[in-house]
Amino acid sequence: MKKQIKRITAVAAAAALAISFTFPAELGLADLGVGGNAIAASAASSGNCGDSGSNVTWLLDDNGTLTISGSGKIEDYRSDIDQPWYSNRSDITSVVIEPGVTSIGSQAFYECSNLTSITIPSGLTSIGEQAFGNCTGLTSITIPSGFISIGDYAFWNCTGLTSITIQNGVTSIGTGAFWNCTGLTSITIPSSVTSIGVNVFYNCTGLTDITVDSNNSSFCSESGVLFNKDKTTLIYYPLGKNDSSYTIPDGVTVIEQYAFYCNSKLTSVTIPSGVTSIGEMAFRECSGLTSVIVPSSVTSIEYNAFWCCFNLIIYIPGGITIGIDAFYSTAAKITYTVDSSNNVKITDISLSSGNTVDIPPEIDGKTVIAVDEDHRHKVGNHTCVTNTTPTCIKKATCGICGQDYYGDHDLSHHNAVPHTCTADGTVEYWDCSVCGKKFSDPNGTAEITNIADPNDPARHSLVKTDEKAPTCTDNGNRAYWTCTECRNIFSDDAGLNPTTLAEVTVSATGHTWSNDWSSDGTGHWHDCVNANCPITENNQKVGYAVHTPGADATETTPQTCDVCGYELAPALGHIHANHLTFIAEVSENCTADGVKAHYECECGKLFADDQAATEVTLESLKIAAHHTYGTDWESDNDENHYHVCSVCSDKADVTPHSYDNGVITTPATETTEGVKTYTCSVCHHTKTETVPKLSHTHSLSVDYSKDETGHWHTCSGCTEKVDFEAHTEDSGTVTVQPTETTEGIRVYSCTVCGYVIRTETVPALNSEHTHSYGTAWKYDSTNHWHECSCGEKTDISQHISNGGVITVPPTATTAGVRVYSCYICGYAFRTETIPATGYDYYPTYPSYPAYPTYPTYPVFLTPSVFTEELTVNAEADGSMVTLSWDKIENADKYYVYQYKDGKYVKVKTTTDTSVTLKGLKNGETYKFLVRYSIGRKLSPMTYSYKITVKVYYKPIAKAASTENSIKLTWQAVPNAEKYAICKYVDGKAVKLCETEKLAVRINKLTPDTEYQYIVRAYVDGKWTTMTKSDIVTVNTDAE
C-alpha cells in the first residue's frame, strides 16, 4: 500500500491541467556553503490540518516531534500524499496530540515508518480508518479513557507494535484494526466495548492471549480465546498460541467467520455437538489441520470455511448447506448420516488422491456401523462391525468393508508357575472357553500344546553356608548347602550328596596363655597367643590385677608398678622455681635500650615472677630507647618540615611541604610583575614566586564604532580597530516620499552597523503619475489583477483552479461537498456535491477502495503562451541571498514574492534574471516565489518556482547550567575553521578561549549568578560580526 509521488515536469503538468490543477513539488537547496553561509531547503514544517469547521494546526520540530494542537478534528485524508506533512513523514519520530483535538482523521499518519511513540490526550474520541497504517516503528500506544471508536484498519501493519492499552470507554473496535500487528502478544478488551469488527487480529502471529474485562456485557474470553458474552459464538482464536490441538467448549453454537483464519499450528480441532454454523473462512489456510469431524448438529458451512486446508480429512453430515469453495480440492470429504438408533452410516467418500481412507470407530460420539456399498473400496483401516456376534469358530459380515470375519477367542489368563523340588515350572498362557485351545499371547494368535517351561525344570533351591574355622571357645564347620524348600543339607552345590550338621561340625581348640605380662594404665594380665581367640576384654584374661605402685617419681626417676614394671608416672624433670636468680631493672635513654626487673633460671630461661609461673623473653623485657619529640611542626627551608626531640634536638618525620595552589598576593599588570604565595597546609610555611607581566587581551565593545571608511569593535585597553570591515551598502530606504510637487529622499546605509553612507534625491512625481498597485488581488468571475488607485491594472491573469478541495468528505450514507477556487486570489467560482460512497471496506484487503469518479468541469486556464518552466538557484553572502534563473523567452518582467504572514507578498519586480535580497536574519527560514509575465499576463503556478532558504552566517548559541558550571552549544557554521567564546561584562566582550568543537563547558562559577556570552566563528580569515542580539544570558543554578 506504499504510495509514491513523482515531480511533474512542466509539459506533463500543463497536460494535467485539463482535468485538475497540480501544485509543483517544493524545491530547494541542501547545505550550500557559499561565503561561509548555509542555505538549507526543507518542506513546510507547520500548517493547518483541521477538518472543515475545526481549528487544528501542526508543527514539526528539529527533533522529529510532530505536535498537533487546537480544537476539533484532524482532517480525513483520501491518501497519504494528501497529508500536509507527507514530504516530512520520514522525519517524524513521535506525535504529541494536545488537549482540544477530538478526532484523528483517516490516514492521518499513514506510513510514518519512523514514528515510535504517540501521546493521545483525554478528550480524543476516535481514530479514523488507517490513521496509523504501516507505522512499522510504533512500539506501544495507550488509548485513554473517554475514547469511543477505533476505526477500520487503524493500526494496519504496525509490525513493531508490542503493547496497546485500551482504557474503559471505548465502545467500538473496527474491522482489521490490528491487521498484521505481528509483534502484539496480548491485548485486554475493557468492559465498555460493545462492537468488534471482522478480522480485527488478522495475521497477528505473536498474539497468544485476548483478555476481556469480566464486567463486559457483550464479550468474554477463555484461555485467551475470544467469545461473545454467553459463550455461544467463538469469535477469534489467537494465531500465536502454540497448541497443536484445541477443543471448542460445549455450548458454542456458532464459529464466527475468520475465527481460526491462517492458523498453521493446529493439527486438530474438536467441534462439539450443538454447533450449528461454521462461518466464512473460519478455518481457511489452516494448513496443518489433518482431521475434523463436523457434528450432525451443523446445518451450514459457509464460503471458503476450510479452503487451503490441503491435507484435511473432514467428516460432514449429509443434507447441510455448504458454501462455494468451502473445501480445497485436495481435502478428503466423508459424508455421513445418523439413523434413529443414533448410529452412523457413511454415504459418500470423496478422495482427491490415494485409494483409501481410514474410518474411525465413532463420528460425533456415535458408532459407525456401515459404509455405502459403492464406497467400500475406498475404506482403509477400520474396526469391523456387524449386526450378528462372530466367535472364534463362527463368522460374521462387516457393515463397513463387507468382509466376512471370525470373532475373537474367549480367553482366560494363567500366570507362569515356578518349579518345585520335584515338579517342572509352567509358562504364562491363555486358554479359550469356546474352542479349548491354549495360546502364548493375549490376542489368541500363537497356539501352544505344552505349558511346561523348558527353562525351569524341577530342582532344589540351594543356599551355601561357607566354611568357618574353630576358635579357642567356639566350634567351626566345613562348607555345606541347604535347600530353602525341603530344608535338607548337602555337601555339594548340585544337591546330590546328603549330609548332617554333625558331620560338617569342627570342634573348638582351647586357650594357650603367654608367660609375659601385658598391661595398660589400669592393670596387667597374660594374653592368649591363639590368633582367633575371641576374648577381647582384658579383665577376663588369666592373671588380671590392678597395678601395685612403687616409690614416688623424682626430677630424674619415674614411678612404676612393682609387679609388671608399667610406668605409672613420669620423672618430674627440671623445676625452674628451684633454680632462680633475681635481675634488677636497667633504665633506657635516647640511644640505648633498658631492661625490666626479672628472674633467670640456671637453665637460661627468664621469668616475670619468683615461682616461674610466667615465662618471658628478653625482647618483652626490653625498655626501648626513644626520643621525646614535640607535637608542633618546625621548618627552616622551602623543602621539608619535621618534629624536634626536646632532649637531643634530633629531627623526625621529615616530610616534603604540601603546598596549596597558591594565592596571588600581588596581582601582575601589563607593566609590572606580580607575586604568588604558596602555603604548606601542614606547617603553614610559605614560599613565593614571580608572576609574569600580563599580555594584552582585547576587551571589545559589542556596539560598532564607525566612520566613513568602515566599522569596527573598539578595545578598552588599546587603540586597535578590531574586526575592521568596509561598509556594506543596502538597497536604500526612502525616508521622505516624493510627491507630484516635491522631491523625496532615499538613504543608503551599512547593513552591518547602520552607518549612513550616502543619500540621493528622489525626483518629484511632477505631472506624470507613478502607479502604486499594492499587493492585494482584485478579481471578477474570469480574471484577477493588481490595480493602482488611478484604475490602471497590471498582472492580469485568468483564474487557476485548485482542482477542488473537499470541505465535507462523503461517507457511505451521506453526500460530501467540494469547493473549486482560484489558487492565486482565492475567488470561489463554484461548489459541487459529492455523492455518498455507498460501500464499506472489504475485510480481506486492508486498503481503501477507489473513490467513485465524479464529473469533471472545465478549468480556467492561463493562455498557452506559457510553455517554459522556471528554475531558480540561490546563493548567499552574509545577510544577503541572490536568487537567479535562466531567461524566459518573451518574458516582460520577473516578480519575486516573499512568504509573510501566511501569504506570498511581492518584494521585487525586475527585467533582469537575478535579484539580491538583503537584511536576512541569522538562523531564519525564508520562502520565495518567482513568477514572470508575457504580454502583461502573469505566469501560472505550474510555470513558477518556489524555494525555501535557511540562512546561517554566524553561530546561534544555547546555554545549560548547573550550580558551578555553564555549557554552551551552537550549530556548525559552514566553512568555519574555529570558534571564539567571549564573556560579556560591563559592555565589553572579553575572549575566554578558542575551540574547533561545537560545545564548551565553563567551570568554577558562582551559584545563582547571571552570566552573558557571545560565540563567534572564524570564516575565510576573519571573525563573524557580533551585536547585542548575539548575547546569550544564563543563570547558574541555586545551591
C-alpha positions, 0 to 999 in steps of 0.5 A: 500500500506504499504510495509514491509521488513523482515531480511533474515536469512542466509539459506533463503538468500543463497536460494535467491541467485539463482535468485538475490543477497540480501544485509543483513539488517544493524545491530547494537547496541542501547545505550550500556553503557559499561565503561561509553561509548555509542555505538549507531547503526543507518542506513546510514544517507547520500548517493547518490540518483541521477538518472543515469547521475545526481549528487544528494546526501542526508543527514539526520540530528539529527533533522529529516531534510532530505536535498537533494542537487546537480544537476539533478534528484532524482532517480525513485524508483520501491518501497519504500524499494528501497529508500536509506533512507527507514530504516530512513523514520520514522525519517524524519520530513521535506525535504529541496530540494536545488537549482540544483535538477530538478526532484523528482523521483517516490516514492521518499518519499513514506510513510514518515508518519512523514514528515510535511513540504517540501521546493521545490526550483525554478528550480524543474520541476516535481514530479514523480508518488507517490513521496509523497504517504501516507505522512499522516503528510504533512500539506501544500506544495507550488509548485513554479513557473517554475514547469511543471508536477505533476505526477500520484498519487503524493500526494496519501493519504496525509490525513493531507494535508490542503493547496497546492499552485500551482504557474503559470507554471505548465502545467500538473496535473496527474491522482489521484494526490490528491487521498484521500487528505481528509483534502484539502478544496480548491485548485486554478488551475493557468492559465498555466495548460493545462492537468488534469488527471482522478480522480485527487480529488478522495475521497477528502471529505473536498474539497468544492471549485476548483478555476481556474485562469480566464486567463486559456485557457483550464479550468474554474470553477463555484461555485467551480465546475470544467469545461473545458474552454467553459463550455461544459464538467463538469469535477469534482464536489467537494465531500465536498460541502454540497448541497443536490441538484445541477443543471448542467448549460445549455450548458454542453454537456458532464459529464466527467467520475468520475465527481460526483464519491462517492458523498453521499450528493446529493439527486438530480441532474438536467441534462439539455437538450443538454447533450449528454454523461454521462461518466464512473462512473460519478455518481457511489456510489452516494448513496443518489441520489433518482431521475434523469431524463436523457434528450432525448438529451443523446445518451450514458451512459457509464460503471458503470455511476450510479452503487451503486446508490441503491435507484435511480429512473432514467428516460432514453430515449429509443434507447441510448447506455448504458454501462455494469453495468451502473445501480445497480440492485436495481435502478428503470429504466423508459424508455421513448420516445418523439413523434413529438408533443414533448410529452412523452410516457413511454415504459418500467418500470423496478422495482427491488422491490415494485409494483409501481412507481410514474410518474411525470407530465413532463420528460425533460420539456415535458408532459407525456401523456401515459404509455405502456399498459403492464406497467400500473400496475406498475404506482403509483401516477400520474396526469391523462391525456387524449386526450378528456376534462372530466367535472364534469358530463362527463368522460374521459380515462387516457393515463397513468393508463387507468382509466376512470375519471370525470373532475373537477367542474367549480367553482366560489368563494363567500366570507362569508357575515356578518349579518345585523340588520335584515338579517342572515350572509352567509358562504364562498362557491363555486358554479359550472357553469356546474352542479349548485351545491354549495360546502364548499371547493375549490376542489368541494368535500363537497356539501352544500344546505344552505349558511346561517351561523348558527353562525351569525344570524341577530342582532344589533351591540351594543356599551355601553356608561357607566354611568357618574355622574353630576358635579357642571357645567356639566350634567351626564347620566345613562348607555345606548347602541347604535347600530353602524348600525341603530344608535338607543339607548337602555337601555339594552345590548340585544337591546330590550328596546328603549330609548332617550338621554333625558331620560338617561340625569342627570342634573348638581348640582351647586357650594357650596363655603367654608367660609375659605380662601385658598391661595398660594404665589400669592393670596387667594380665597374660594374653592368649597367643591363639590368633582367633581367640575371641576374648577381647576384654582384658579383665577376663584374661588369666592373671588380671590385677590392678597395678601395685605402685612403687616409690614416688617419681623424682626430677630424674626417676619415674614411678612404676608398678612393682609387679609388671614394671608399667610406668605409672608416672613420669620423672618430674624433670627440671623445676625452674622455681628451684633454680632462680636468680633475681635481675634488677631493672636497667633504665633506657635513654635516647640511644640505648635500650633498658631492661625490666626487673626479672628472674633467670633460671640456671637453665637460661630461661627468664621469668616475670615472677619468683615461682616461674609461673610466667615465662618471658623473653628478653625482647618483652623485657626490653625498655626501648630507647626513644626520643621525646619529640614535640607535637608542633611542626618546625621548618627552616627551608622551602623543602621539608618540615619535621618534629624536634626531640626536646632532649637531643634536638634530633629531627623526625618525620621529615616530610616534603611541604604540601603546598596549596595552589597558591594565592596571588598576593600581588596581582601582575599588570601589563607593566609590572610583575606580580607575586604568588604565595604558596602555603604548606597546609601542614606547617603553614610555611610559605614560599613565593614566586614571580608572576609574569607581566600580563599580555594584552587581551582585547576587551571589545565593545559589542556596539560598532564604532564607525566612520566613513571608511568602515566599522569596527569593535573598539578595545578598552585597553588599546587603540586597535580597530578590531574586526575592521570591515568596509561598509556594506551598502543596502538597497536604500530606504526612502525616508521622505516620499516624493510627491507630484510637487516635491522631491523625496529622499532615499538613504543608503546605509551599512547593513552591518552597523547602520552607518549612513553612507550616502543619500540621493534625491528622489525626483518629484512625481511632477505631472506624470503619475507613478502607479502604486498597485499594492499587493492585494488581488482584485478579481471578477468571475474570469480574471484577477489583477493588481490595480493602482488607485488611478484604475490602471491594472497590471498582472492580469491573469485568468483564474487557476483552479485548485482542482477542488478541495473537499470541505465535507468528505462523503461517507457511505450514507451521506453526500460530501461537498467540494469547493473549486477556487482560484489558487492565486486570489482565492475567488470561489467560482463554484461548489459541487456535491459529492455523492455518498460512497455507498460501500464499506471496506472489504475485510480481506484487503486492508486498503481503501477502495477507489473513490467513485469518479465524479464529473469533471468541469472545465478549468480556467486556464492561463493562455498557452503562451506559457510553455517554459518552466522556471528554475531558480538557484540561490546563493548567499553572502552574509545577510544577503541571498541572490536568487537567479534563473535562466531567461524566459523567452518573451518574458516582460518582467520577473516578480519575486514574492516573499512568504509573510504572514501566511501569504506570498507578498511581492518584494521585487519586480525586475527585467533582469534574471537575478535579484539580491535580497538583503537584511536576512536574519541569522538562523531564519527560514525564508520562502520565495516565489518567482513568477514572470509575465508575457504580454502583461499576463502573469505566469501560472503556478505550474510555470513558477518556482518556489524555494525555501532558504535557511540562512546561517552566517554566524553561530546561534548559541544555547546555554545549560547550567548547573550550580558551578558550571555553564555549557554552551552549544551552537550549530556548525557554521559552514566553512568555519575553521574555529570558534571564539567564546567571549564573556560579556561584562560591563559592555565589553566582550572579553575572549575566554578561549578558542575551540574547533568543537561545537560545545564548551563547558565553563567551570568554577562559577558562582551559584545563582549568578547571571552570566552573558556570552557571545560565540563567534566563528572564524570564516575565510580569515576573519571573525563573524560580526557580533551585536547585542542580539548575539548575547546569550544570558544564563543563570547558574543554578541555586545551591 
